[in-house]
Amino acid sequence: MVKVSVIVPSYNSILYYKECIESILRQEEKAIEIIPVDAGSEDGTWELICSYAKSDSRIHPIQSERKSYGYQCNIGIRSAKGKYVAVVESDDYILPHMYGQLYQAAEENRLDWVKADFDFFVDLEKRFFLHYPILPSDKKKDYGKVLNLTYDPEIIFRDLNLWNGIYKREFLEKEKIWFHETEGAAFQDIGFVLQTLLVAKRFMYLPSSSYCYRQDNQMSSIYNPAGVRYVWNEFQYMECFFEKNSNRYDAYKAVILKKLFGDFKGGYVRMPQLKELGKKEWECVNSFRKCFKLQYNHLSICEKLEEKMPLNIYMNLFLDDLEQFDQLVRKEKELTRNVRKTAIQIAKRNQVVIAGAGEWGSGLFAFFKNNGVDSVSAFCDNNLSLLGKEHMGLKIFSVTEISNFRNKALFFISSESYYRDIKKQLLTFGIDSGQIVRSPMIPLHEALEDRLCERSI
């Protein structure tokens, strides 16, 4: 019996494909099949796939007549024989325990799907990893529990990816969950992830990391300036799904609309300015705006207040004044970029201690590393359970133990919420106010993506 069918969509992936497919072949769980779906590669990827297929009967290659990530994944699902299906992107790789661990959890708990934490990575002087926890620190106790979306609808802002899990094939077929088959390879996971979150009755998250996601491939869809067009396509696709599942959608439509707007805004800032948009992009923006406004107006005032929509200045400008929206998001991007560049310049000239070893501190350290800053010496934190341990290769000190850095280091406070409390604490222990820096906030998803300065490779 095939336990897991692993779909590997590809197009011109020769630089990374060997590491990817060999990581799948090294799985401790051997009852898998591998379904490479190649969209007409011209760089030798298809020939490499075929050579692997000759040496392992579990590999079943398929040639796709369309260059569409969604179409390729759907071909793979329709061809799959496994009880569960999974997707591995061709520039990533996985650890040997991944599918054995996920399969065991899915079977023991009768899950529709199960996912685990993962790591971003880039290749610097040596490979650098940044861990991404799906559940925030205040919900760590919920790892390993059977959940559904009623657990916390806000999980859709943290569970953003499809490839770090496995999905019961029967569940996908029964609920008619498919990828949107738009051309290209950008953002088709938005609709898939939302569908699986919305309709699953039983899912689970595991804390162990087993998927390694590359963030230094400049051909990746995350860098595509036409991304907003793909977000609009996903919005259209999801509207049809919402209509068929209105009883489920109605309960979560405010949070889902907020999520889709965030995806749209993220893609929008990669495009040219509003006055320079081509016809296709302009039509896309206008259509998204029209449909979003219609859905937004259907929300009750209580639903809007629940998600703080009336306080979202970007959303309100988008609905009422597109030109001002355009100016604001671009000004925000410019200011954010300038603040981050300044932080890099300051950090490069000084020894640095990062105050806070949680997500924001980790994001800041990874951002510095990706931008050639090698002057971070340590973390300090008030969490007693972390003290004395190593985090990302550096020791974590308590605030009372930082005397060794008192006269020579800058302290970047990574927590916005506790900035004033931590600053007061540092001052109490003899740190001069001129040594304390308010850190730019670097989300984990952006830390290794946002490269503003040259770094060693």
N, C-alpha and C positions, 0 to 999 in steps of 0.2 A: 504494500500500500504506500502511495506517495503521501507523505504528511504535509509537505509545504512545496508549493510551486513558486519558484523565484523568477520573476519577470525582470529582464534587464534591457530597457529601451536604450538605443544608442544611435548616434550619428557623428561620424568623424571623431571617435574617442580613442584613437590609437595610443595617445600619450599615456593614458591611464587605465586602459582596458585590462591589461595583463594583471595588474595588482587587484583590480576589482573581481574578475572572474576566479582568480586563484583563491581569493579570500572566501568565496562561496564554496568552491570545491573542498576547502579545508574544514568545512563545518563538521562538528562532532556528530551532529545528527545526519546520518547518511541517507535517510529515506526522503530525499528531496529530488525535485527535478528543476532544471535550469532552462528557462525559455528566453534566450536572447532574441530581441526583436529589433532588427537594424533597418534604418530608414534610408538605405542607399548610400552608405558611407563610401567616400572616394579616397580615403587615406590608408586603406589596408585593414580597417577594423573588421569588415565582413570576412576577409580571408583568415584573420586571426581567430575569429569565432569558429569558423569551419574547421580549423586545425585542432582546436580544443574539442570540438564535437567528435572528431575521429578517435580521440583517445579516451572519451568518457561517454558512455551510453545514456547518461542522465541529462545530457545537453541536447536540446531540441531547437535548433535555430529556425527563425522565421524572418523572411524579408518583407518589409512593409512597403507598400506602394505609395504611402503618404508620409511626409515629414511632419508628423504630429505626435507629440508625447502621449496625449490622451488616446489617440487612435492606436498607438503601439501598445499601450497598457491594456486597452480593451481587447485587442487581438490576443494578448497573453492570457488574460482572464478566461476568454472563451476557449482557449486551447488547453487550459490547465486541467490536470488530473488530481491535484492535491486537495486535501481536505481544507487547507488554508492557502491563501495566496499572499505573496509579498512582492515588493518592488525594491530593487537596488539600482541607484543611478550609476551610470558607467564611469564616472570619475571619482566615485566613493569606494569604500571597502568596509567589510564587516568583520567582527571578531568571531573566533571559532565556536563559542558557546551560544551565539545569538538565537538560532532557530530552535535548538533543543530546549533552551530555557523558555522561550515564548510559547512553544507548542505545549510544553508541560503545564504551564500556567493556564493556557486556553482550555485544555482538556479537563484539568482538575476542577476548574471553576465554571465550565460550560459558557464560555465567553463568545460574544459576537466578534470581538477583536481585542487585542492586547498590544500595548506599546511599552518600550523602555526608554529611559533617558539616552542621550547620545552625546557625541563630542564633535564640535567644529575643529577643523585643523587647517594649517597652512604649512608649506615647506619654507622655512627660513634657513639659517645655518644648519639647523636640524629641525625635524618636524615638531611643530608646536600645537598643543591641544587646548581647547577650552570646553569645559563640561557644561552641558545645558540640562538643568533639571526641569522636567515638565511641571511638576508641582512646586509651588513656592514654599519657602522655608516654614511658614506657619501651617502648612498642610502635609508635611512629610509623613505624618502618621497614617495618611490615607493611601500610601503606596501599598500594593498588594491587596487592596480591598476591591470588591465588586461594586462598580459605580454605574450611573447613567447621568444624563445631562441635568437632571433635577439636583444632583449633588452640588453643582456650582456652575451655572451657565457661563460665568466669566472664564471658565477653563478654555473657551474657544480663543482667548487672547494669548494662551500659552501653548496649547496643543495645535501647532501650526503645520505639522509635517506628516507625511504618509509613510515614508520609507523606514521608519524606526519601529514598525509593527508588523503583525500578520492579521489577516482578515478571513473569517470563515467564508468559504466560497458559497455555501448554501445561503448564508445571510445576505451576501451581495446580490445573489440572483433573486432571492425572494423579495427583497426590498427594491429591486431594480436600480441598484447603485452602479453607475458607470462614470467613466471620465468624460468630460466634454472634449469632443474631437476637433478642437481648433488647430490651425496650422501652427507649427513651431513647438517650442518646448518651455513655454513660460506660463506659470501660474495656474496650470490645469489641476494642481493639487488643492487649490482653494475650495472648489466645489466638492471634490471627493471627500476631503476631511470634514467639511460641514455636514455633508449627507450622513457620513458614518457616525458623527457625534449626535446628530439630531434623532436618528431612528434606532440606534442601538439600545437594547434593554440591559445588556450586561457587558461592561468593558472594564479594563484594568490597566494601571500603570505600574511598571517595575522600576526600581531605582538604579539597577546596574546598567552601565553604558556598554553598548555593543555595536553601535553604528557610528562610522566615522565619515563626516560630511565635509567635503573639500570646499574651501572658500577662496582659493587663489586661482581658480580657473576663470580667466577673463571672458571666456565664451559662455559662461553660465548665464541662465535666464535672469538672474537677479540683477545683472548689469544692463538689461535690455531697455533702451530708452522708449520703446513702444509698449512697455509693460502695462500702461493704463488701458490700452486697447484690450489686452487679455483679461484684465480685471473686469472690464465691462462685459466681455463675452461670458465670463463666469457668472456675473450678476444675472444676465439674461437666462443662462442655463439653470441657475438656481431658482429663478422665478417660476419656471415650469415645475420644478421639483416641489417648491413650496405649495403650489396650487394642488398638487396631488397629495400632499401631506399637510393640509391646512390645519388640522387639529393639533399637530405637533409644532408646526411653524408659529401658529398664533401665540403659543405660550412663550416663545423665545424671540419673536421677530424684532424687538427693539435692540437686543444685544447683538443679533445677527446683522442688522442694518449698520450698527456702529462698527462692527468688525469689517464689513464690506467697504464702508466709507474709509476706514483706516487703510485698507489695502489700496483703494483708489488713490488716496492722498500720497501714499508711498510711491506709487507708480507715476503720479502726476509730476512730481518734482524732478523726475528724470527727463521729462519732455522739454522741447523748446518753449520759450515764453508764449503766452496766449496769442499775441499778435503775429507770431511766427509759425503757428500751427498749420500743418497741411490739412487738406480737406478731410482726409480720413480721420485724423486725430480730432479735428474740430467736431465732426459729426459724432464721434465716439463720446467726447466730453459732454456734448449737449444732450445726447441720448441718455447717458448715465444720469445726468443731472435731472432730466425730466422724469425718469423712472424712479429715481431715488426720492424725489420730491413727492411723487404720488404715494409711495410706500410710507414715507415719513408722515404725511398728512393723515394716513389711516391709523396712526398710533394715537392712543389716548394720552391726555396730558400726564396721567400717572405713569404710563410706560415711559414717556419722554423724561420725566423727572427721575425715574428710577435709574436711568442710564446717564443722567446729567446732560442730556442732549441740548436743552436750552442754554447751557453754559459753554457749549462747544463753539467757540468763535469761528473756527474753520468751517464747521458744518453749516452754521448760520449764514456766513458769507457765501459759501458755495451755493446755497439755496437762493440767496437774495441778490448777490452782487458778485458775479464771476470774476470781473476785473480786479476787484479788491481781494478776492480770494487768491487769485494768481499772484498778486503783489505780496500778500502776506506770507504765503508758503515759501516763496522764493527768498524773501527777506529773512524768514526764519532759517532757511537752509544756509544762507550766507553767514548769518550771525553764529549759527551752530558751528559751521566750518571754521570761522575765525577764532572762536573760543577754543575749539579743539586744537587748532594749530598753535595758539598761544601756550596751551598746556604742554604741548610737545616741546616747544622751544624752551620753556622754563625747566621742564624735567630733564632735558638733555644737558643742561648746565649745572645741575645739582644732584646730590645724592637724594633719593626719594624713599619715604616710607608711606605706604598706603594704609590709611586708617579705615579699617573695615575689610574683612576677608569673605564677605558674602557675595551675592551676585554682582552688585555694583562695583565692588573692589576687584572682583575677578575680571569683569568687563573692562575696567580701566587698565589693569595690568596687561591684558591681552591687546588692547588698543595701543598702548605704549610699545609693546613688543613688536607689533606689526608695523609700527612707524619708526623703528630704529632706536627706541629709547631703551638703553641697557643699564640705567642707573638706579633701578628700583632695588633696594637692599632687603626689605622686609615688609611684612604686614603687621599691624597691631589691631587688636580686637578685644572687646569686653566679654565675649562669649567664653566662659571658663572651659567648656568642653573642647575648644579649639587650641588653647594655649600650649605652646611647645611643639605643636605638630607642624608638618610641612604642608604648604599649599602652593601649587604651581611651581614647586622647586624652591620656595622661600619659607623661612621660619615665621611662625606667628607669635608675636610677643604680646604681653599684656601692656596696657598703657603705663603701668608702674615700672615696667622693665625696659623702657626705651631711653634710659639715661645715656646709653652708648651712642645714641643718635642726636642727643639734645643740642649739641653745638654745631652740627654739620649737615643736618638733613632738612629737607622740606617735607611737610606732612600734608598729603593730599587726602582730604576727607571725602570719602566716596558716597556717603549716605546723605541725601538731601533732607530726609525727614529728621535726622538726628544731628544735623550739622552744628547747630548752636550748642547742643549738649556736649558733643565731642570736642568742639573748640574750647569750651569752658574747662573741660577735663584736661585737655592738653596744656592749657595755660596754667592750671593748678599744679601740674607736674614740671613746670619750669620751661616749657616751650615758648619761645618768643612769638608774638602775634604775627611778625613778619615772616615766620617760617610756616605758617598755616595757610593752605591753599584750598579754596572751594573747588572741588573737582567737577569737570563737565560730566554729565550723566551719559554713560555709554551702555545702551542695552546690549545684552549678550549677542543678539542676532547681528548687531552692527559692528561689534568689536574687531573682528578680523576681516570685515568687508570694507570698512572705511579706512583706506590708506591715503594719507595726506602728504606723507614724506617718504623719501626713498629709504629702503631698508636693504640689508645684505641678503643675498639669495644663495 
